[in-house]
Amino acid sequence: MSLKAFHLVFVTVSVLLMLVMAAWNFGNYRDDGTTQDLVWGSVALGAAAVLVIYGKVFLRKFKDVSFL
């Protein structure tokens, strides 16, 4: 596996982790109503969005490098 492929897998897993963390925190907010859960859920969604943008920029920058 090339460094490019590993990087894309790592970014994808990180995005999924942030989405799970956001869902978990928003679920806790729904149950308990604490502001801290709402803030951390929003931070996790923001981090997921930044990681998606980073992944797109990375793909555009390294489009000439093969996955092998």
Backbone bond lengths (Angstrom), bond angles and torsions (degrees), N, CA, C in turn:
res aa  C-N    CA-C-N  psi(-1)  N-CA   C-N-CA  omega(-1)  CA-C   N-CA-C  phi
1 M - - - 1.444 - - 1.530 108.08 -
2 S 1.305 115.52 131.55 1.457 120.20 -178.81 1.528 110.44 -76.96
3 L 1.307 114.14 167.55 1.459 119.68 178.04 1.529 110.54 -65.33
4 K 1.326 116.76 -34.09 1.467 120.73 178.25 1.530 110.63 -65.05
5 A 1.323 116.50 -46.47 1.469 120.23 -179.87 1.527 110.77 -64.23
6 F 1.327 116.71 -43.61 1.463 120.02 178.58 1.526 110.42 -61.38
7 H 1.313 116.55 -41.27 1.458 121.29 -179.63 1.526 110.68 -61.45
8 L 1.326 116.41 -44.13 1.465 119.72 -179.85 1.523 111.90 -67.13
9 V 1.323 117.32 -37.80 1.467 120.53 176.34 1.527 109.76 -64.30
10 F 1.315 116.89 -43.42 1.466 120.96 -179.31 1.526 111.21 -64.06
11 V 1.330 117.79 -41.57 1.469 120.86 178.70 1.525 110.12 -66.28
12 T 1.329 117.33 -40.95 1.463 120.81 179.02 1.522 111.72 -62.93
13 V 1.318 116.65 -44.87 1.468 120.49 178.10 1.529 110.22 -63.71
14 S 1.318 116.83 -37.89 1.468 120.30 178.92 1.521 111.57 -65.48
15 V 1.331 117.25 -39.50 1.472 120.85 177.06 1.524 109.91 -63.48
16 L 1.324 116.65 -45.45 1.464 119.76 178.86 1.520 111.53 -61.87
17 L 1.321 117.37 -40.08 1.461 121.33 177.94 1.523 110.93 -62.39
18 M 1.325 117.28 -42.11 1.465 120.52 179.22 1.529 111.39 -66.35
19 L 1.336 117.32 -36.56 1.466 120.02 178.13 1.529 111.46 -67.75
20 V 1.335 116.52 -39.29 1.468 120.36 176.12 1.520 110.40 -64.92
21 M 1.334 116.52 -42.42 1.466 120.36 179.05 1.534 110.80 -63.11
22 A 1.337 116.50 -40.03 1.467 119.95 178.40 1.531 110.83 -64.42
23 A 1.328 116.65 -44.59 1.466 119.96 179.33 1.522 111.02 -62.93
24 W 1.316 116.39 -40.70 1.464 120.93 179.20 1.535 110.44 -62.64
25 N 1.333 116.65 -46.51 1.465 119.95 -179.01 1.520 112.04 -67.86
26 F 1.326 117.71 -38.73 1.465 119.32 177.30 1.527 111.26 -67.74
27 G 1.335 117.13 -33.75 1.461 120.52 173.68 1.515 111.87 -64.67
28 N 1.326 116.38 -41.85 1.465 120.09 175.61 1.522 111.11 -63.94
29 Y 1.319 117.30 -37.91 1.459 120.67 178.12 1.525 110.59 -64.69
30 R 1.331 116.32 -40.38 1.465 120.13 178.52 1.531 111.00 -62.61
31 D 1.346 116.07 -38.15 1.467 119.69 -177.73 1.520 112.88 -79.33
32 D 1.344 116.82 -45.36 1.466 120.89 -172.91 1.517 113.46 -101.86
33 G 1.317 117.30 -32.70 1.459 120.71 179.04 1.512 114.39 80.67
34 T 1.354 118.21 20.59 1.462 119.10 179.74 1.533 109.83 -83.37
35 T 1.308 114.81 142.01 1.459 120.80 -178.85 1.524 111.64 -65.96
36 Q 1.312 116.92 -31.19 1.458 121.09 -178.92 1.528 111.26 -60.79
37 D 1.318 117.54 -39.74 1.466 120.52 178.11 1.524 111.25 -66.21
38 L 1.316 117.10 -37.64 1.459 120.97 177.76 1.531 110.82 -65.35
39 V 1.318 116.61 -41.36 1.472 120.98 179.46 1.517 110.50 -65.44
40 W 1.337 117.21 -47.93 1.469 119.72 -178.67 1.524 111.81 -66.22
41 G 1.312 117.81 -33.93 1.463 120.37 175.34 1.522 111.60 -65.03
42 S 1.316 116.00 -40.99 1.464 120.21 177.62 1.526 111.30 -66.95
43 V 1.318 116.82 -39.71 1.464 120.80 177.35 1.525 110.47 -62.76
44 A 1.319 116.78 -41.39 1.467 120.77 179.26 1.525 111.01 -65.53
45 L 1.329 117.91 -40.79 1.470 120.44 176.50 1.527 110.97 -64.33
46 G 1.322 116.54 -40.55 1.458 120.38 176.97 1.515 111.78 -63.01
47 A 1.338 116.26 -41.63 1.467 120.19 178.70 1.519 110.87 -64.89
48 A 1.330 117.22 -38.24 1.466 120.21 177.50 1.528 110.36 -63.61
49 A 1.320 117.03 -41.42 1.467 120.47 179.07 1.528 110.96 -64.60
50 V 1.320 116.72 -42.38 1.467 120.47 178.56 1.523 110.61 -64.03
51 L 1.316 117.47 -39.75 1.465 120.65 178.68 1.524 111.89 -66.33
52 V 1.324 117.80 -37.04 1.464 120.53 176.78 1.529 109.94 -64.66
53 I 1.316 116.92 -43.97 1.470 120.84 177.81 1.523 109.89 -62.81
54 Y 1.322 116.79 -43.48 1.463 120.70 178.06 1.530 111.26 -59.98
55 G 1.322 116.95 -42.19 1.458 120.76 178.71 1.517 111.92 -61.90
56 K 1.328 116.81 -41.06 1.468 120.35 178.33 1.522 111.35 -65.74
57 V 1.321 117.05 -42.56 1.460 120.62 178.39 1.530 110.28 -64.58
58 F 1.319 116.14 -41.10 1.461 120.48 178.39 1.524 111.23 -61.49
59 L 1.326 116.91 -45.49 1.466 120.26 178.70 1.523 111.76 -62.70
60 R 1.319 116.64 -40.18 1.450 119.83 179.64 1.531 110.88 -66.57
61 K 1.317 116.71 -39.50 1.463 120.81 -177.93 1.532 111.70 -69.94
62 F 1.327 117.47 -37.84 1.452 121.65 -175.87 1.527 112.16 -109.04
63 K 1.318 117.24 35.13 1.465 120.30 -178.02 1.518 112.36 -67.88
64 D 1.319 118.46 -23.87 1.464 121.57 -179.53 1.526 113.37 -86.79
65 V 1.323 117.89 -9.30 1.459 121.61 179.17 1.528 108.81 -88.91
66 S 1.332 117.10 133.67 1.463 119.27 -176.65 1.531 110.95 -78.39
67 F 1.320 115.88 163.98 1.459 121.79 178.82 1.517 111.71 -83.02
68 L 1.318 118.27 -8.43 1.449 121.82 -178.19 1.467 109.77 -96.84
